Amino acid sequence: MEPATRTRPLAGLFRLKILRGDIPAMHTTARGFEARWGLTAMSPLEWTARRRSVTGEAEQAARRGLAETVREGLQRTVRTAATLAHEDTGFLDRFRDAGLRVREGRDDDAALLGDAVALPGDRADHGSRPVWFAGATLA
């Protein structure tokens, strides 16, 4: 299956082909050139930047009269808990103490693989299920 592409004319001289996900591919290619020709490595692609709330989340916060979106509030809470916790259980207990719903992901040996948090009262599908945010996307 071919990746989704689109083309755009540039001054009528040539057409630029834009691939989805081309920035990570460009960074990978640049790392290869740097290693091959002994160039100084540039900074790696940054995946830890704080994610911006989507339009629907911002509109929902405005309708509810909230100063920030649910995602922004959860990001602040998760980052604070991560800073103050010394172990996995303390980390998750801080979420519960803050009044968040917590869903733990564990492996066969009961080691913590990941977590998801939800704000009580924040529901999707006309109130039928909570909106879960993966801890890795909030931290």
C-alpha positions as CSV (number, residue, x, y, z in Angstrom):
1,M,0.0,0.0,0.0
2,E,1.4,3.4,-1.0
3,P,1.6,6.2,1.6
4,A,-0.9,9.0,1.3
5,T,0.6,11.9,-0.8
6,R,-0.4,15.2,-2.1
7,T,1.2,17.5,-4.6
8,R,1.3,21.3,-4.7
9,P,2.6,23.5,-7.6
10,L,5.4,25.8,-6.7
11,A,5.6,28.8,-9.0
12,G,4.7,26.5,-11.9
13,L,8.3,25.3,-12.2
14,F,8.0,21.9,-10.5
15,R,5.8,20.0,-8.2
16,L,6.7,19.1,-4.6
17,K,5.6,15.8,-3.3
18,I,4.8,15.8,0.4
19,L,4.6,12.5,2.3
20,R,2.8,12.0,5.6
21,G,5.4,11.4,8.3
22,D,8.2,13.0,6.2
23,I,9.8,14.9,9.1
24,P,10.7,11.8,11.1
25,A,12.0,10.2,7.8
26,M,14.0,13.3,7.1
27,H,15.6,13.2,10.5
28,T,16.5,9.5,10.1
29,T,18.1,10.2,6.8
30,A,20.0,13.2,8.2
31,R,21.4,11.0,11.0
32,G,22.6,8.5,8.3
33,F,24.4,11.3,6.4
34,E,26.0,12.6,9.6
35,A,27.4,9.2,10.5
36,R,28.5,8.4,6.9
37,W,30.4,11.6,6.3
38,G,31.6,12.2,9.9
39,L,29.5,15.4,10.3
40,T,28.6,16.9,13.6
41,A,25.3,15.4,14.7
42,M,22.3,17.7,14.9
43,S,19.8,17.5,17.6
44,P,17.5,14.4,17.5
45,L,13.9,14.6,16.7
46,E,12.0,15.7,19.8
47,W,9.1,13.5,20.8
48,T,8.6,14.8,24.3
49,A,7.1,18.2,23.5
50,R,3.9,19.0,25.3
51,R,0.9,18.2,23.1
52,R,-1.5,21.0,22.4
53,S,-5.2,20.5,23.2
54,V,-7.4,19.9,20.1
55,T,-10.1,22.4,19.1
56,G,-12.9,20.3,20.5
57,E,-11.2,20.2,23.9
58,A,-10.8,23.9,23.9
59,E,-14.4,24.5,22.9
60,Q,-15.6,22.1,25.6
61,A,-13.6,23.9,28.3
62,A,-15.1,27.3,27.1
63,R,-18.7,25.8,27.3
64,R,-18.0,24.6,30.8
65,G,-16.5,27.9,31.8
66,L,-13.1,26.3,32.7
67,A,-9.8,28.2,32.6
68,E,-8.0,25.3,31.0
69,T,-8.8,22.1,29.0
70,V,-8.9,18.7,30.7
71,R,-5.7,17.7,28.9
72,E,-3.8,20.8,30.2
73,G,-5.0,20.1,33.8
74,L,-4.1,16.5,33.6
75,Q,-0.7,17.4,32.1
76,R,0.0,19.7,35.1
77,T,-1.1,17.0,37.6
78,V,0.9,14.2,35.9
79,R,4.1,16.3,35.7
80,T,3.8,17.3,39.4
81,A,3.3,13.7,40.4
82,A,6.2,12.5,38.3
83,T,8.4,15.1,39.9
84,L,7.5,14.3,43.5
85,A,7.2,10.4,43.3
86,H,10.0,8.1,44.3
87,E,8.5,4.8,43.1
88,D,5.6,3.5,40.9
89,T,3.1,3.0,43.7
90,G,3.8,6.5,45.1
91,F,3.3,7.9,41.6
92,L,-0.1,6.3,41.1
93,D,-1.2,7.1,44.6
94,R,-0.5,10.8,43.9
95,F,-3.0,10.5,41.0
96,R,-5.6,9.0,43.2
97,D,-5.0,11.6,45.9
98,A,-5.6,14.3,43.3
99,G,-9.0,12.8,42.6
100,L,-8.1,11.2,39.2
101,R,-9.3,7.8,37.9
102,V,-6.3,5.5,37.3
103,R,-6.0,2.5,34.9
104,E,-2.8,0.6,35.3
105,G,-1.1,-1.6,32.6
106,R,0.9,-4.4,34.0
107,D,2.9,-7.3,32.5
108,D,2.8,-11.0,33.6
109,D,5.2,-10.3,36.4
110,A,3.0,-7.5,37.7
111,A,5.6,-4.8,36.7
112,L,4.0,-1.5,35.7
113,L,4.1,-1.0,31.9
114,G,2.1,2.1,31.7
115,D,-0.9,4.0,33.0
116,A,-3.8,6.1,31.9
117,V,-5.7,8.7,33.8
118,A,-9.2,10.2,33.5
119,L,-10.8,13.2,35.2
120,P,-14.0,12.1,37.0
121,G,-17.0,13.6,35.2
122,D,-15.2,14.0,31.9
123,R,-17.2,11.6,29.7
124,A,-17.3,10.8,26.0
125,D,-20.1,9.3,23.8
126,H,-22.9,11.2,25.6
127,G,-21.7,10.2,29.0
128,S,-21.3,6.5,28.5
129,R,-17.5,6.2,29.0
130,P,-14.6,8.2,30.6
131,V,-12.0,10.0,28.5
132,W,-8.7,8.3,29.2
133,F,-5.3,9.9,28.5
134,A,-2.2,7.8,28.4
135,G,0.3,8.9,31.0
136,A,3.2,8.8,28.5
137,T,1.4,11.4,26.3
138,L,0.8,13.7,29.3
139,A,4.2,13.6,31.0
